[in-house]
């Protein structure tokens, strides 16, 4: 299971998922879909798209990973998590199939999601890529649109150590004649996407060529944007309930994807767009994205865990102009955390911890790496102990931030 052990769980082939889905009657071809890849922003974008489609009246599936609290979070229809009974019966029913194919945890989960969406006859499903794109188990669908959000450094050992190499893996979701949207224009990735789109004759849209967004208001509950389409004011005062400075990079891609769906005949009104984006969290159950857990002291968590994700988090913390930031921080052991630690401000108070998974970086190792980067902090054996210490030390007008890894956020009791 990649979530627990990391790289060893990743199968570099689509053979297993094809064999599984063939045995299940090819459920991936029985519903319409939107495919979403990217280093950062793919989860938020997937939830925003699902919320708008649901508000437009479509029975909407949503497949995302990893989960924070419960496995069933990964598979939803109209915001409702997969029923546990369905999960149990699916596993019971297909024991022999799993024994013969020996799929990974992720491959089984993708097959389960596709089968559930097909049986429940969803109108459309938003499918988030797990890792990369080209060899990701989700990459056996033929979607209505492919969306690629952002390319930055993460999982370099598997995806490559240049932006162009990583972009090549993400571009693997671009299908013949299927429109592809790129949320964020990045010079190093541009030619990779253009070449792939040419090769498979897919219409390619760099979203920022069509949509411009200007943030006019922001607080801990929502953001407001002026949205321009082809340089004309299109959605004045658009409210988005996903906070965090990075949402401005996701929004153009989401809006361009919706515009393509409208061109394909999907009845998506301005009202559905506004309501879906203003209430994404309550409609889809999204957690862990710049989420406020408490007001005094202000406690925020975020699942951002690579260089670009952490950079955006630090910008958000800077905007709060807090007297002091107390950071609860943990990491995984299959990524080089050095560059991230070097980015962190020395003025923060640090509470280093390790999540309760085999893949967690042992906290003593993390402390040594942090000290080498010029950071001082205290080591805690668990996330709960680190959070408790931060709460005990922080004054009412200070800020506690919890993150560094999705798995640290997953262990927050009040999430």
C-alpha positions in Angstrom: 0.0 0.0 0.0 1.7 3.2 -1.2 0.2 5.3 1.5 1.9 3.2 4.1 5.1 1.9 2.6 5.8 4.2 -0.4 7.6 3.4 -3.6 7.7 -0.4 -3.1 3.9 -0.5 -3.6 3.9 1.2 -7.0 3.4 -1.1 -10.0 5.0 0.4 -13.1 2.5 -1.2 -15.5 -1.2 -1.0 -16.4 -1.4 -4.8 -16.9 -3.0 -5.5 -13.5 -5.7 -2.8 -13.7 -6.6 -3.8 -17.3 -6.9 -7.5 -16.2 -9.0 -6.5 -13.2 -11.3 -4.3 -15.2 -11.6 -6.9 -18.0 -12.7 -9.4 -15.3 -15.2 -6.9 -13.9 -16.8 -6.2 -17.4 -14.8 -3.0 -18.2 -16.7 -0.7 -15.9 -14.3 2.2 -16.8 -16.1 2.6 -20.2 -19.6 2.6 -18.6 -19.7 6.2 -17.4 -18.4 9.6 -18.6 -15.4 11.0 -16.8 -12.9 13.9 -16.3 -9.3 12.9 -15.5 -7.2 15.2 -13.3 -3.4 15.0 -12.9 -0.7 17.3 -11.5 1.8 17.6 -8.7 -0.2 20.1 -6.6 -3.8 21.2 -7.0 -5.3 18.1 -8.4 -7.2 17.2 -5.3 -8.7 20.7 -4.9 -9.5 21.0 -8.6 -11.2 17.5 -8.6 -13.4 18.5 -5.7 -14.3 21.9 -7.2 -15.3 20.2 -10.5 -17.3 17.6 -8.7 -19.1 20.2 -6.6 -20.1 22.3 -9.7 -21.3 19.2 -11.6 -23.3 18.1 -8.7 -24.9 21.6 -8.4 -25.7 21.4 -12.1 -27.8 18.4 -11.4 -25.5 15.6 -12.5 -25.1 12.4 -10.5 -21.4 12.9 -9.9 -18.7 10.4 -8.9 -15.5 11.5 -7.3 -12.4 9.4 -6.9 -9.4 10.8 -5.0 -6.5 9.6 -2.9 -5.1 9.2 -0.3 -7.7 9.3 2.4 -7.3 11.1 5.7 -9.5 9.3 8.2 -11.5 6.5 6.4 -10.8 4.5 3.2 -14.4 5.3 2.1 -13.4 9.0 1.6 -11.7 8.0 -1.7 -14.9 7.1 -3.5 -18.0 9.3 -3.4 -21.2 9.9 -5.3 -22.8 13.3 -4.8 -20.6 13.8 -1.7 -21.6 10.6 0.0 -18.8 8.2 0.8 -18.7 4.6 -0.5 -20.9 2.5 1.8 -18.8 0.1 3.9 -21.1 -2.8 3.0 -20.3 -2.3 -0.7 -16.6 -2.4 0.1 -16.9 -5.6 2.2 -19.0 -7.4 -0.4 -16.8 -6.3 -3.3 -13.7 -7.8 -1.5 -15.5 -11.0 -0.5 -16.9 -11.5 -4.0 -13.5 -11.1 -5.8 -11.1 -12.9 -3.5 -10.1 -15.4 -6.2 -9.6 -12.7 -8.8 -7.3 -10.8 -6.5 -5.4 -14.0 -5.6 -4.8 -14.7 -9.3 -3.8 -11.2 -10.5 -2.1 -10.0 -7.2 -2.9 -6.3 -7.7 -1.6 -3.6 -5.5 -3.8 -1.9 -3.0 -4.2 1.1 -5.3 -5.1 -1.1 -8.3 -7.8 -2.9 -6.3 -9.2 0.5 -5.1 -9.3 2.0 -8.7 -11.1 -1.2 -9.9 -13.6 -0.9 -7.0 -14.3 2.8 -7.8 -14.9 2.1 -11.5 -17.2 -0.8 -10.7 -19.1 1.2 -8.1 -19.6 4.2 -10.4 -20.7 1.9 -13.3 -23.2 0.0 -11.1 -24.6 3.3 -9.6 -24.9 4.7 -13.1 -23.3 8.1 -12.4 -23.7 10.7 -15.1 -20.0 11.7 -14.8 -17.1 10.9 -12.5 -14.1 13.1 -11.7 -11.1 10.8 -11.4 -8.0 12.1 -9.7 -4.6 10.5 -10.7 -2.8 8.8 -7.9 0.8 9.3 -9.0 2.3 10.6 -12.2 -0.2 9.8 -15.0 1.1 7.7 -17.8 1.4 4.5 -15.7 -1.2 5.4 -13.0 -4.0 2.8 -12.6 -6.6 5.4 -13.4 -5.2 5.9 -16.9 -7.4 3.4 -18.6 -10.4 5.8 -18.9 -11.2 7.8 -22.0 -12.4 11.1 -20.4 -14.4 14.0 -21.7 -11.6 16.3 -20.7 -8.1 15.8 -19.2 -6.9 18.4 -16.7 -3.3 18.9 -15.6 -2.9 21.3 -12.8 0.7 22.1 -11.8 4.1 20.5 -12.3 6.7 20.6 -9.5 9.2 18.4 -7.8 7.7 15.3 -6.0 8.3 11.6 -6.3 11.5 12.3 -8.4 12.8 8.8 -7.9 9.8 7.5 -9.9 8.8 10.4 -12.2 12.1 12.1 -13.0 14.2 14.9 -11.6 13.4 17.7 -14.1 10.1 19.6 -14.7 10.1 18.3 -18.3 10.5 14.7 -17.2 7.7 15.0 -14.6 5.5 16.8 -17.2 6.1 13.8 -19.6 4.6 11.4 -17.0 1.7 13.8 -16.3 1.1 14.3 -20.1 0.5 10.5 -20.3 -3.2 11.2 -19.5 -3.7 13.2 -22.7 -5.7 10.9 -25.0 -6.4 10.9 -28.7 -8.8 13.7 -29.7 -9.8 14.4 -26.1 -9.4 18.1 -25.0 -6.6 18.7 -22.6 -6.4 21.7 -20.2 -3.3 22.9 -18.5 -4.1 25.0 -15.4 -0.8 26.8 -15.0 1.5 28.0 -17.7 5.0 26.7 -17.0 7.7 27.3 -19.6 9.7 24.1 -18.8 6.6 22.0 -19.3 4.9 23.8 -22.3 6.7 22.0 -25.1 6.2 18.6 -23.5 2.4 19.2 -23.4 2.3 20.6 -26.9 4.3 17.7 -28.3 2.0 15.1 -26.7 -1.1 16.9 -27.8 0.2 17.1 -31.4 1.1 13.4 -31.3 -2.4 12.2 -30.3 -4.3 15.1 -32.0 -5.8 16.4 -28.8 -7.0 20.0 -28.6 -4.8 21.7 -26.0 -5.8 24.7 -23.8 -3.5 26.6 -21.6 -6.2 27.9 -19.2 -4.5 31.2 -18.4 -4.7 32.1 -22.1 -8.5 32.2 -21.6 -9.2 32.9 -18.0 -7.6 35.6 -15.7 -8.4 35.7 -12.0 -7.8 38.5 -9.6 -8.3 38.0 -5.9 -10.2 40.9 -4.4 -10.9 39.6 -0.9 -9.5 36.8 1.3 -10.1 35.6 4.8 -9.9 32.3 6.6 -13.3 31.2 5.4 -13.4 32.2 1.7 -11.8 34.0 -1.2 -13.4 36.3 -3.7 -12.2 36.7 -7.3 -12.9 38.8 -10.3 -12.9 36.3 -13.2 -12.1 37.5 -16.8 -12.8 35.3 -19.8 -11.0 36.4 -23.0 -10.3 39.7 -21.3 -14.0 40.4 -20.5 -15.4 40.4 -17.0 -17.1 37.0 -16.8 -17.8 36.2 -13.1 -17.6 39.3 -10.9 -17.2 38.6 -7.2 -16.8 34.8 -7.5 -16.7 33.2 -4.1 -14.5 30.2 -3.5 -14.6 28.4 -0.1 -11.3 26.7 -0.6 -8.8 29.1 0.9 -5.0 29.1 0.6 -3.1 31.3 -1.8 -2.6 28.5 -4.3 -6.3 28.2 -5.3 -5.7 31.1 -7.7 -3.6 28.7 -9.8 -6.2 26.0 -9.8 -9.2 28.2 -10.7 -8.4 28.9 -14.4 -8.0 25.2 -15.1 -11.3 24.4 -13.4 -13.1 27.1 -15.3 -11.6 26.1 -18.7 -12.6 22.5 -18.0 -16.1 23.6 -17.3 -16.2 25.7 -20.4 -15.2 22.7 -22.5 -17.9 20.6 -20.9 -20.5 23.3 -21.6 -19.3 23.2 -25.3 -19.9 19.5 -25.2 -23.5 20.1 -24.2 -23.3 19.8 -20.4 -25.9 22.1 -18.8 -23.8 24.0 -16.4 -25.3 27.3 -15.4 -23.5 30.3 -13.9 -25.5 29.6 -10.7 -24.1 26.0 -10.5 -20.6 27.3 -11.0 -21.1 30.0 -8.3 -22.8 27.7 -5.8 -20.4 24.8 -6.4 -17.3 26.9 -5.9 -18.7 28.7 -2.9 -19.6 25.5 -1.1 -17.1 22.9 -2.4 -16.1 21.8 1.1 -19.6 21.1 2.3 -20.8 19.6 -1.0 -17.8 17.2 -1.4 -16.5 16.7 2.1 -13.0 18.0 1.3 -10.7 18.4 4.3 -7.1 19.3 4.9 -6.6 22.2 2.5 -5.7 25.3 4.5 -8.3 24.1 6.9 -9.0 26.2 10.1 -9.4 23.9 13.1 -9.6 26.5 15.9 -9.6 30.3 16.3 -7.7 31.2 19.5 -5.0 30.4 19.0 -5.6 30.1 15.3 -4.8 26.5 14.2 -4.5 25.7 10.5 -3.5 22.5 8.7 -2.6 21.8 5.1 -1.6 18.6 3.3 0.9 20.4 1.0 4.1 18.3 1.3 6.5 19.1 -1.6 8.7 22.2 -2.3 6.0 24.1 -4.2 3.2 23.1 -1.8 5.3 24.3 1.2 6.3 27.5 -0.6 2.6 28.3 -1.0 1.9 27.5 2.7 4.7 29.8 3.8 3.2 32.6 1.7 -0.2 32.0 3.4 1.4 32.0 6.9 3.3 35.2 6.0 0.0 37.0 5.1 -1.4 36.2 8.6 1.3 38.5 10.1 1.3 36.4 13.3 3.4 37.4 16.3 4.7 33.8 16.3 4.1 30.6 14.3 4.3 27.3 16.0 4.8 24.6 13.4 4.0 20.9 13.9 6.0 19.2 11.2 6.6 15.6 10.0 7.7 14.0 6.8 7.9 10.7 4.9 11.1 8.7 4.5 11.1 8.2 0.7 11.6 11.9 -0.2 14.5 14.2 0.4 13.2 16.7 2.9 16.4 18.8 2.9 15.2 21.5 0.5 11.9 21.9 2.3 13.6 22.3 5.7 16.0 24.9 4.1 12.9 26.9 3.1 11.4 27.0 6.6 11.8 30.2 8.6 14.2 30.0 11.5 12.0 32.3 13.6 9.2 29.6 13.9 9.0 27.3 16.9 9.1 23.7 15.7 7.5 20.6 17.0 8.9 17.7 15.0 6.9 14.4 14.9 6.3 11.2 13.0 3.1 9.8 11.7 2.1 6.3 12.7 2.9 4.7 9.3 6.0 2.6 8.3 6.7 5.3 5.7 7.2 8.1 8.2 10.6 9.6 8.6 11.8 8.7 12.1 11.6 11.9 14.2 15.2 11.7 15.4 16.4 11.7 11.8 14.1 14.6 11.0 15.5 16.6 13.9 19.1 16.0 12.7 18.2 17.1 9.2 16.4 20.1 10.6 19.4 21.1 12.7 21.6 20.8 9.6 19.2 23.3 7.9 19.6 25.7 10.9 16.2 24.9 12.6 15.7 24.3 16.2 12.8 22.3 17.6 11.6 19.5 19.9 11.1 15.9 18.9 7.8 14.1 19.7 7.0 10.5 19.2 3.5 11.1 17.9 1.5 13.8 16.1 -0.9 14.1 19.0 2.0 14.8 21.4 3.4 17.5 19.1 0.0 19.1 18.7 -0.6 19.1 22.4 2.8 20.7 23.1 2.1 23.4 20.5 -1.3 24.2 22.0 0.3 24.4 25.5 2.9 26.9 24.3 1.0 29.1 21.9 -0.5 32.4 23.1 -4.1 33.3 22.0 -2.8 35.7 19.3 -0.3 33.3 17.8 -0.7 30.7 15.1 -0.2 26.9 15.1 0.3 25.2 11.7 0.2 21.4 11.3 1.6 19.8 8.2 4.6 18.6 6.2 2.9 15.4 5.2 -0.6 14.3 4.4 -0.2 11.6 7.1 0.6 14.2 9.8 -2.7 16.0 8.9 -4.6 12.6 8.9 -3.7 12.1 12.6 -5.2 15.4 13.8 -7.9 14.4 16.2 -10.3 17.3 15.5 -10.0 17.0 11.7 
